[in-house]
Amino acid sequence: MKSDVFWSSVGFAQGIADGNECLQKSDLTCAKDIRDSLLGRTDKEFLEFHRDVLYFEGRYAELERVLDTLEYPKEDAEDSRTPFRKTIAASQGLLKYEKDGISIRHANGVEEILAHEAYETLARSRDEYKKIFGGVPEHTLVMDIFPTAARFIDASSLPPEAVRTTGVIALSKWSRLLLTSPRASAGGYGWKDTAAHEYIHLVVSYLTDDRAPVWLQEGLAKYFEGVWRGGTQSYLSSLQQSLLAKAIQDDSFVPFEKFRYSMAYLDSSEEASLAYAQVSSMVQFLREKRGLDSFPLLLSRVQQEEDSMFVMADLAGYSSFEDFRTGWKEFLKKQPLIKDKIKAAPPALDGDGGDFASDPVLAEREDLKKFMRVGELLLNANRPKAAMIEFEKVVDEDGNPSPTLLHRKAQCQLKLNNEANALRLAHKGEKLYPEFLEIQMFLGEIQQKRGFIKKSIAHWETAHDINPFDLRIQQALVELYSQTQDQEQQQRHQSFLEILQTGGASTFAR
């Protein structure tokens, strides 16, 4: 066990010091072993250490009792980096789903849908990333899924303005995972890959004694976040590819120093997307130069306090990080990146943003929304030609395509019996905005009508992974899996459907 390195029996003071060092190095198992050996003491020093271990473990009821014993203030200080009281409050009412060393805490009601799938995501992630990185933490893996962004912010210690500027909605900290429910984000989001992303942070922190800098942490987490699904996964979103292509052309990369401490403090969600693209493509470059077996060695050398930039360059065959960056830029120029102009939607959490909040073009354009609404009224009145006239007025001067517009035009073309044009428009929308829910659902519907059941299921499952709270998605998947006679998946989505229809009265996830 890694914790053996720190085990000490030379006295109480040394034990507390060793335990705190374990926490600093992201070795919760080690800290728990030391804490458990000292249980029964009432010294202030022990109670403060016990408090911190309970906080890392996510045992909030016991934490609250220890805080009261210590006469800790009823409210955290505004600048507190360990929001004990806010975390306890934010976690009130969360239910627990535990299995195989994984503990998922989620809100009551329809949020139960997330529990079992969150467990499956983390269980598969644990297996995959153990093989890739050479090890994973041994302690119970805790993930709190907060039903609102406000509760996530309270528990995260992140400034609200940072979350609402960059769209950070998940965190790996204190040896736990914190996640915002997709129901709190306009249009949902790819929450499963986000959960895997945060778990990679936890693994990397553990294996490096928390010595990996932010850029390396984020690069590894972004590059490998989809690997848990199996097969080859694209790690760069369409937006990230577009931003990276422009940065290559203009040499407008985000400086490393700007995200030294966190991606959450960058100026915008677009700048954060570019920063993620930079560091994750460096990880891809290393993999192509040295292979998958380079990553356990990379983390081991960082754990031994070698400079992470030099180690990455050295493993890739370069004498300096500057030479590595030069090679990386040449590598990027050869990549088949999407060069279309794509705009990021402003973060819209907890119902903010109003109409078209998930559309990056329309979200902040009241003038264009007017034409869109008129067109939608005409489309709903079965007047597709008249609707198309209004939709043609929805023009962004900067040339950014609107996913809502592509979807509505595709609907018009389908009503006009131009199936090929409808598919062309929808596939363009999918290529540029793969997480835009309505386009995935439209493609699921049209492929089902065409008799392409497997393609239809793929689109509906993608929609499910973005926002499982939409009744239409669960109804479609129940019907499709019934057609394919896949009873296991049919029953799975029937259970989700019942949770939604009963407001969570179903006990599927308990």
C-alpha positions as CSV (number, residue, x, y, z in Angstrom):
1,M,0.0,0.0,0.0
2,K,1.2,3.5,-0.8
3,S,0.2,4.6,2.7
4,D,3.0,2.4,4.2
5,V,5.5,5.1,3.1
6,F,4.2,7.5,5.6
7,W,3.2,5.2,8.5
8,S,4.7,6.3,11.7
9,S,4.4,5.3,15.4
10,V,6.9,7.7,16.9
11,G,4.3,9.7,18.7
12,F,1.1,11.6,18.5
13,A,2.5,14.8,17.1
14,Q,4.4,12.9,14.4
15,G,1.3,10.9,13.6
16,I,-0.7,14.1,13.0
17,A,2.1,15.6,10.9
18,D,2.2,12.4,8.8
19,G,-1.5,12.3,8.4
20,N,-1.6,15.9,7.1
21,E,1.1,15.1,4.7
22,C,-0.9,12.2,3.4
23,L,-3.9,14.6,2.7
24,Q,-1.6,17.1,1.0
25,K,-0.3,14.3,-1.3
26,S,-3.9,13.0,-2.1
27,D,-3.4,9.7,-0.2
28,L,-6.7,9.5,1.6
29,T,-6.1,5.8,2.6
30,C,-2.9,6.7,4.4
31,A,-4.7,9.6,6.2
32,K,-7.5,7.3,7.2
33,D,-5.2,4.7,8.6
34,I,-3.5,7.3,10.8
35,R,-6.8,8.8,11.9
36,D,-8.2,5.4,12.8
37,S,-5.2,4.6,14.9
38,L,-5.8,7.7,17.0
39,L,-9.6,7.5,17.4
40,G,-10.8,8.2,20.9
41,R,-8.5,11.2,21.5
42,T,-10.1,14.5,22.2
43,D,-7.1,16.8,21.7
44,K,-7.9,19.8,19.5
45,E,-5.0,18.8,17.2
46,F,-6.6,15.4,16.6
47,L,-10.1,16.7,16.2
48,E,-8.9,19.2,13.5
49,F,-7.1,16.4,11.7
50,H,-10.2,14.2,12.1
51,R,-12.3,17.0,10.7
52,D,-10.2,17.3,7.6
53,V,-10.2,13.5,7.0
54,L,-14.0,13.4,7.4
55,Y,-14.3,16.3,4.9
56,F,-12.2,14.4,2.3
57,E,-14.2,11.2,2.9
58,G,-17.5,13.1,2.4
59,R,-18.9,12.0,5.8
60,Y,-20.8,15.3,6.3
61,A,-23.0,14.3,9.3
62,E,-20.0,13.3,11.4
63,L,-18.1,16.3,10.1
64,E,-20.8,18.6,11.4
65,R,-20.6,17.0,14.9
66,V,-16.8,17.5,15.0
67,L,-17.2,21.1,13.8
68,D,-19.6,21.8,16.7
69,T,-17.3,20.1,19.2
70,L,-14.5,22.4,17.9
71,E,-16.9,25.4,18.2
72,Y,-16.2,26.1,14.6
73,P,-18.1,29.1,13.3
74,K,-21.6,28.4,11.9
75,E,-20.6,30.0,8.6
76,D,-17.4,29.6,6.6
77,A,-15.2,32.6,6.2
78,E,-15.7,34.2,2.8
79,D,-12.2,33.4,1.7
80,S,-12.2,29.9,3.1
81,R,-10.7,27.3,0.8
82,T,-12.3,24.5,2.7
83,P,-16.1,25.4,2.8
84,F,-17.0,22.9,5.6
85,R,-20.4,24.5,6.5
86,K,-21.4,25.3,2.9
87,T,-20.6,21.8,1.8
88,I,-22.7,20.3,4.5
89,A,-25.6,22.6,3.6
90,A,-25.2,22.0,-0.2
91,S,-25.3,18.2,0.5
92,Q,-28.5,18.2,2.6
93,G,-31.0,15.7,1.3
94,L,-28.7,13.9,-1.1
95,L,-29.5,10.2,-1.4
96,K,-26.7,7.6,-1.5
97,Y,-26.1,4.8,-4.1
98,E,-23.2,2.6,-3.1
99,K,-21.6,-0.3,-4.9
100,D,-18.1,-1.9,-5.3
101,G,-16.3,0.9,-3.5
102,I,-18.1,3.7,-5.4
103,S,-20.5,6.1,-3.6
104,I,-22.8,8.3,-5.7
105,R,-24.8,11.0,-3.8
106,H,-27.7,12.6,-5.7
107,A,-30.8,14.6,-5.1
108,N,-34.2,13.0,-4.7
109,G,-36.9,12.8,-7.4
110,V,-36.0,12.6,-11.1
111,E,-32.3,13.0,-10.3
112,E,-32.3,9.3,-9.4
113,I,-31.8,8.7,-13.1
114,L,-28.2,9.7,-12.7
115,A,-27.2,7.3,-9.9
116,H,-26.8,4.0,-11.6
117,E,-25.3,5.5,-14.8
118,A,-22.8,7.5,-12.8
119,Y,-21.7,4.3,-11.0
120,E,-21.3,2.5,-14.3
121,T,-19.2,5.4,-15.7
122,L,-16.9,5.5,-12.7
123,A,-16.6,1.7,-12.5
124,R,-15.5,1.5,-16.1
125,S,-13.3,4.5,-15.7
126,R,-11.5,3.0,-12.7
127,D,-10.7,-0.2,-14.7
128,E,-9.5,1.7,-17.8
129,Y,-7.4,4.3,-16.1
130,K,-5.7,1.8,-13.8
131,K,-4.4,0.1,-17.0
132,I,-3.4,3.4,-18.6
133,F,-1.7,5.2,-15.6
134,G,-0.5,2.2,-13.6
135,G,-2.7,2.6,-10.5
136,V,-5.7,4.3,-8.9
137,P,-6.6,5.5,-5.4
138,E,-7.7,2.7,-3.0
139,H,-10.2,4.6,-1.0
140,T,-14.0,4.7,-1.6
141,L,-14.7,6.9,-4.6
142,V,-17.2,9.5,-3.7
143,M,-19.1,11.7,-6.2
144,D,-21.6,14.3,-5.1
145,I,-24.0,15.3,-7.9
146,F,-25.6,18.6,-7.1
147,P,-29.0,19.4,-8.5
148,T,-28.2,23.1,-9.1
149,A,-25.2,25.0,-10.0
150,A,-25.7,27.2,-7.0
151,R,-25.2,24.2,-4.7
152,F,-22.2,23.1,-6.6
153,I,-20.6,26.5,-6.3
154,D,-21.2,26.5,-2.5
155,A,-19.5,23.1,-2.2
156,S,-16.6,23.9,-4.6
157,S,-15.1,27.0,-3.1
158,L,-15.0,28.4,-6.6
159,P,-16.1,32.1,-7.1
160,P,-19.6,32.2,-8.7
161,E,-18.3,34.6,-11.3
162,A,-15.6,32.2,-12.4
163,V,-18.1,29.3,-12.8
164,R,-20.6,31.5,-14.7
165,T,-17.8,32.9,-16.9
166,T,-16.0,29.8,-18.0
167,G,-18.8,27.2,-17.4
168,V,-16.9,25.0,-15.0
169,I,-19.5,22.7,-13.6
170,A,-17.4,19.9,-12.1
171,L,-14.4,19.5,-9.9
172,S,-12.0,17.0,-8.4
173,K,-10.9,18.2,-5.0
174,W,-10.4,16.9,-1.5
175,S,-10.1,13.3,-2.9
176,R,-13.8,13.6,-4.0
177,L,-15.7,14.4,-7.2
178,L,-18.2,17.2,-7.4
179,L,-20.6,17.4,-10.4
180,T,-23.5,19.6,-11.4
181,S,-26.5,17.8,-12.7
182,P,-27.1,18.1,-16.5
183,R,-30.6,19.3,-15.6
184,A,-29.0,22.5,-14.2
185,S,-27.4,23.4,-17.6
186,A,-29.4,24.7,-20.5
187,G,-29.7,21.9,-23.0
188,G,-27.7,19.5,-20.8
189,Y,-24.1,18.5,-21.3
190,G,-21.8,15.5,-21.7
191,W,-21.8,14.7,-18.0
192,K,-20.5,11.2,-18.2
193,D,-17.3,12.2,-19.9
194,T,-17.1,15.1,-17.5
195,A,-17.3,12.6,-14.5
196,A,-14.5,10.5,-16.1
197,H,-12.5,13.7,-16.7
198,E,-12.7,14.6,-13.0
199,Y,-11.8,11.1,-11.9
200,I,-8.6,11.3,-14.0
201,H,-7.7,14.4,-12.0
202,L,-8.1,12.4,-8.8
203,V,-5.9,9.5,-10.2
204,V,-3.2,11.8,-11.4
205,S,-3.1,13.7,-8.1
206,Y,-2.8,10.4,-6.2
207,L,0.0,9.0,-8.4
208,T,2.0,12.2,-8.4
209,D,1.6,13.2,-4.7
210,D,-0.4,16.1,-6.1
211,R,2.7,17.5,-7.9
212,A,1.3,17.5,-11.4
213,P,0.7,21.1,-12.6
214,V,-2.7,22.2,-13.9
215,W,-1.7,22.2,-17.5
216,L,-0.6,18.5,-17.3
217,Q,-3.6,17.5,-15.2
218,E,-6.0,19.1,-17.7
219,G,-4.2,17.7,-20.7
220,L,-4.3,14.2,-19.4
221,A,-7.9,14.5,-18.2
222,K,-9.2,16.0,-21.5
223,Y,-7.3,13.6,-23.8
224,F,-8.4,10.4,-21.9
225,E,-11.9,11.5,-20.7
226,G,-13.7,9.4,-23.4
227,V,-11.6,6.3,-23.2
228,W,-13.8,4.6,-20.5
229,R,-16.4,4.1,-23.3
230,G,-14.0,1.8,-25.2
231,G,-12.8,2.1,-28.7
232,T,-11.3,5.2,-30.3
233,Q,-12.8,8.4,-29.0
234,S,-12.4,11.9,-30.4
235,Y,-11.2,14.1,-27.5
236,L,-11.5,17.6,-29.2
237,S,-14.9,19.1,-29.6
238,S,-15.8,20.9,-32.8
239,L,-15.4,24.2,-31.1
240,Q,-12.0,23.2,-29.7
241,Q,-10.8,22.1,-33.2
242,S,-12.0,25.4,-34.7
243,L,-10.2,27.5,-32.0
244,L,-7.1,25.4,-32.3
245,A,-7.0,25.8,-36.1
246,K,-7.3,29.6,-35.7
247,A,-4.6,29.7,-33.0
248,I,-2.2,27.8,-35.3
249,Q,-2.9,30.3,-38.0
250,D,-2.6,33.4,-35.8
251,D,-0.2,32.1,-33.2
252,S,-2.8,33.1,-30.6
253,F,-2.4,30.3,-28.1
254,V,-3.4,30.9,-24.5
255,P,-0.2,31.4,-22.4
256,F,0.6,28.6,-19.9
257,E,0.9,31.2,-17.1
258,K,-2.7,32.2,-17.6
259,F,-4.1,28.9,-16.4
260,R,-1.3,28.0,-14.0
261,Y,-3.7,27.5,-11.1
262,S,-7.0,26.7,-12.7
263,M,-9.0,26.8,-15.9
264,A,-11.8,28.3,-14.0
265,Y,-10.1,31.8,-13.9
266,L,-9.8,32.3,-17.6
267,D,-11.5,35.2,-19.3
268,S,-14.2,33.2,-21.2
269,S,-15.5,29.8,-22.0
270,E,-13.9,30.1,-25.4
271,E,-10.5,30.8,-23.9
272,A,-10.9,27.8,-21.6
273,S,-11.9,25.6,-24.6
274,L,-8.7,26.7,-26.4
275,A,-6.5,26.0,-23.3
276,Y,-8.0,22.5,-23.0
277,A,-7.4,21.9,-26.7
278,Q,-3.7,23.0,-26.4
279,V,-2.8,20.8,-23.5
280,S,-4.8,17.7,-24.5
281,S,-3.3,17.8,-28.0
282,M,0.2,17.9,-26.4
283,V,-0.8,14.7,-24.6
284,Q,-1.8,13.2,-28.0
285,F,1.6,14.3,-29.5
286,L,3.4,12.6,-26.7
287,R,1.4,9.4,-27.2
288,E,2.2,9.3,-30.9
289,K,5.9,10.0,-30.3
290,R,6.4,7.5,-27.4
291,G,3.2,5.3,-27.0
292,L,0.7,4.6,-24.3
293,D,3.3,3.2,-22.0
294,S,4.8,6.6,-21.5
295,F,2.1,7.8,-19.1
296,P,2.9,5.7,-16.0
297,L,6.6,6.8,-16.5
298,L,5.6,10.4,-16.9
299,L,3.6,10.4,-13.7
300,S,6.3,8.5,-11.8
301,R,8.9,11.1,-12.7
302,V,6.6,14.0,-11.8
303,Q,6.0,12.3,-8.4
304,Q,9.8,12.2,-7.9
305,E,9.8,16.0,-8.4
306,E,11.2,16.2,-11.9
307,D,10.1,19.2,-13.9
308,S,6.9,18.2,-15.7
309,M,7.7,20.2,-18.9
310,F,11.2,18.6,-19.1
311,V,9.8,15.1,-18.5
312,M,7.2,15.4,-21.2
313,A,9.8,16.8,-23.7
314,D,12.3,14.1,-22.7
315,L,9.8,11.3,-23.2
316,A,8.9,12.6,-26.6
317,G,12.6,12.7,-27.6
318,Y,13.3,16.5,-27.2
319,S,16.0,18.2,-25.2
320,S,13.8,21.0,-24.0
321,F,10.1,21.9,-23.7
322,E,10.5,24.7,-26.2
323,D,11.7,22.2,-28.8
324,F,8.8,20.0,-27.8
325,R,6.4,22.9,-28.4
326,T,7.9,23.5,-31.8
327,G,7.4,19.9,-32.8
328,W,3.9,20.0,-31.3
329,K,2.9,23.0,-33.5
330,E,4.2,21.2,-36.6
331,F,2.2,18.2,-35.6
332,L,-0.9,20.3,-35.2
333,K,-0.6,21.7,-38.7
334,K,-1.0,18.2,-40.1
335,Q,-4.2,17.4,-38.1
336,P,-7.5,17.3,-39.9
337,L,-9.1,20.0,-37.7
338,I,-12.5,21.5,-38.3
339,K,-11.9,25.1,-39.5
340,D,-15.5,26.2,-39.6
341,K,-16.3,29.3,-37.5
342,I,-18.0,28.1,-34.4
343,K,-19.1,30.1,-31.4
344,A,-19.4,28.9,-27.8
345,A,-22.7,29.4,-26.1
346,P,-22.4,31.5,-22.9
347,P,-22.8,29.4,-19.8
348,A,-26.4,29.2,-18.8
349,L,-27.0,27.6,-15.4
350,D,-30.0,27.2,-13.1
351,G,-32.5,28.6,-15.7
352,D,-30.4,31.6,-16.7
353,G,-30.3,32.7,-20.3
354,G,-33.9,32.6,-21.3
355,D,-35.0,31.4,-24.8
356,F,-32.4,29.8,-26.9
357,A,-29.9,29.7,-24.0
358,S,-28.1,26.7,-25.4
359,D,-27.7,28.3,-28.9
360,P,-24.3,30.1,-29.1
361,V,-25.6,32.6,-31.8
362,L,-29.1,33.3,-30.6
363,A,-28.5,33.4,-26.9
364,E,-27.4,37.0,-26.9
365,R,-29.2,38.3,-30.1
366,E,-32.7,39.5,-29.4
367,D,-33.0,40.8,-32.9
368,L,-32.5,37.4,-34.4
369,K,-34.7,35.7,-31.9
370,K,-37.7,37.7,-33.3
371,F,-37.3,36.2,-36.8
372,M,-36.7,32.7,-35.3
373,R,-39.9,32.9,-33.2
374,V,-42.0,34.0,-36.2
375,G,-40.5,31.2,-38.3
376,E,-41.3,28.6,-35.6
377,L,-44.9,29.8,-35.4
378,L,-45.2,29.3,-39.2
379,L,-43.5,25.9,-39.1
380,N,-45.9,24.8,-36.3
381,A,-48.8,26.0,-38.5
382,N,-47.5,23.6,-41.2
383,R,-46.3,26.5,-43.5
384,P,-42.7,25.5,-44.1
385,K,-42.1,27.7,-47.1
386,A,-43.2,30.8,-45.2
387,A,-41.1,29.7,-42.2
388,M,-38.0,29.4,-44.4
389,I,-38.4,33.0,-45.5
390,E,-38.2,34.1,-41.8
391,F,-35.4,31.7,-41.0
392,E,-33.3,33.2,-43.9
393,K,-33.4,36.5,-41.9
394,V,-31.5,34.8,-39.0
395,V,-28.0,35.8,-40.2
396,D,-25.1,36.4,-37.9
397,E,-22.8,39.0,-39.4
398,D,-19.7,37.1,-38.2
399,G,-20.7,34.0,-40.0
400,N,-21.3,31.8,-37.0
401,P,-23.9,29.1,-37.8
402,S,-26.8,28.7,-35.4
403,P,-27.6,25.1,-34.4
404,T,-31.2,26.0,-33.8
405,L,-31.4,27.5,-37.3
406,L,-29.9,24.4,-38.9
407,H,-32.4,22.3,-37.0
408,R,-35.4,24.4,-38.0
409,K,-34.3,24.5,-41.7
410,A,-33.9,20.7,-41.6
411,Q,-37.5,20.4,-40.3
412,C,-38.8,22.6,-43.0
413,Q,-37.0,20.6,-45.7
414,L,-38.5,17.4,-44.3
415,K,-42.0,18.9,-44.4
416,L,-41.3,19.8,-48.0
417,N,-40.3,16.2,-48.7
418,N,-36.7,17.1,-49.3
419,E,-35.2,14.4,-47.0
420,A,-31.7,14.6,-48.5
421,N,-31.6,18.4,-47.8
422,A,-33.0,17.8,-44.3
423,L,-30.3,15.2,-43.5
424,R,-27.5,17.5,-45.0
425,L,-28.5,20.3,-42.7
426,A,-28.9,18.1,-39.6
427,H,-25.6,16.4,-40.2
428,K,-23.9,19.8,-40.5
429,G,-25.4,20.8,-37.2
430,E,-24.3,17.5,-35.6
431,K,-20.7,18.0,-36.9
432,L,-20.5,21.6,-35.6
433,Y,-22.6,21.1,-32.4
434,P,-22.7,17.4,-31.4
435,E,-24.0,18.2,-28.0
436,F,-27.0,20.2,-29.3
437,L,-29.8,18.1,-28.1
438,E,-32.6,18.9,-30.6
439,I,-30.4,18.0,-33.6
440,Q,-29.5,14.6,-32.1
441,M,-33.2,14.0,-31.4
442,F,-34.2,15.1,-35.0
443,L,-31.6,12.7,-36.5
444,G,-32.9,9.9,-34.2
445,E,-36.4,10.5,-35.5
446,I,-35.6,10.7,-39.2
447,Q,-33.3,7.6,-39.1
448,Q,-36.0,5.6,-37.4
449,K,-38.5,6.6,-40.1
450,R,-36.0,5.6,-42.7
451,G,-35.7,2.2,-41.1
452,F,-32.1,2.6,-39.9
453,I,-32.7,1.5,-36.3
454,K,-29.1,1.2,-35.2
455,K,-28.3,4.7,-36.4
456,S,-31.5,6.0,-34.7
457,I,-30.5,4.3,-31.4
458,A,-27.1,5.9,-31.6
459,H,-28.5,9.4,-31.9
460,W,-31.1,8.9,-29.2
461,E,-28.4,7.4,-26.9
462,T,-26.2,10.4,-27.5
463,A,-29.2,12.6,-26.6
464,H,-29.7,10.6,-23.5
465,D,-26.1,11.1,-22.4
466,I,-26.6,14.8,-22.8
467,N,-29.9,15.2,-21.0
468,P,-31.6,12.0,-19.7
469,F,-34.5,14.0,-18.2
470,D,-36.4,14.5,-21.5
471,L,-39.4,12.2,-21.7
472,R,-39.2,12.0,-25.5
473,I,-35.7,10.5,-25.3
474,Q,-36.7,7.7,-22.9
475,Q,-39.9,7.0,-24.8
476,A,-38.0,6.7,-28.1
477,L,-35.4,4.4,-26.6
478,V,-38.0,2.1,-25.0
479,E,-39.7,1.7,-28.4
480,L,-36.5,1.2,-30.3
481,Y,-35.1,-1.4,-28.0
482,S,-38.5,-3.2,-28.1
483,Q,-38.1,-3.4,-31.9
484,T,-34.6,-4.8,-31.5
485,Q,-35.8,-7.2,-28.8
486,D,-33.0,-5.9,-26.4
487,Q,-34.9,-6.5,-23.2
488,E,-32.2,-5.4,-20.9
489,Q,-31.9,-1.9,-22.5
490,Q,-35.7,-1.7,-22.9
491,Q,-36.2,-2.3,-19.2
492,R,-33.4,0.1,-18.4
493,H,-35.0,3.0,-20.2
494,Q,-38.5,2.0,-19.1
495,S,-37.2,2.4,-15.5
496,F,-35.9,5.9,-16.4
497,L,-39.2,6.7,-18.0
498,E,-41.1,5.7,-14.9
499,I,-38.8,7.9,-12.8
500,L,-39.6,10.9,-15.0
501,Q,-43.4,10.1,-15.1
502,T,-43.6,9.7,-11.3
503,G,-41.3,12.5,-10.4
504,G,-38.9,10.0,-8.9
505,A,-41.3,7.8,-7.0
506,S,-39.7,4.8,-8.7
507,T,-37.0,3.2,-6.7
508,F,-34.8,2.2,-9.6
509,A,-31.7,3.8,-8.3
510,R,-32.0,2.9,-4.6
